[in-house]
Amino acid sequence: MSDESSLLNDPEVLRELIMDHYQYPHNHELTKDAGYQSRHMASDSCIDDITVQSKIKDGVIQDIRFDGIACTISTASTSMMTDLLKGKSVKEAEKIIANYFAMIENKQYDPDVLEEAVAMKNVYKQANRIKCATIGWKAMQEMIEESEAKK
């Protein structure tokens, strides 16, 4: 077991990762650039009301950004997602997203492809937080599907 993977089993490290992404979210600004797709997502069970934007060109996710009002879990997971998927091919992103949803559903997943997003691995224990942890990811998944359908 590597040092990194053992750190990602430490509840304090996981909590710090989540809090860091919540307090200082990455890619947390929308653009008016016409080359971006946009998805507005809102939760009926939480304060989450966010917009996620992505620029997908030639099968590569060139940029992802988001903004809005969201809880700690939603903000942190979406921030982690933007870091993780930016620069990846659509195929790589689909694999990462599938692993993330498997983790959130407490199913078999590959923690190596999720990097910091494994901080969300215990969300399944709180059913009311699952929507929070997946709202940004579902927006991105929809934009990838839309992008692929245009081909």
PyMOL commands that set and color helices and strands:
alter all, ss='L'
color gray80, all
select helices_A, chain A and resi 3-7+11-23+72-85+90-104+111-120+123-125+127-149
alter helices_A, ss='H'
color red, helices_A
select strands_A, chain A and resi 37-42+49-57+60-69
alter strands_A, ss='S'
color yellow, strands_A
deselect
rebuild
show_as cartoon
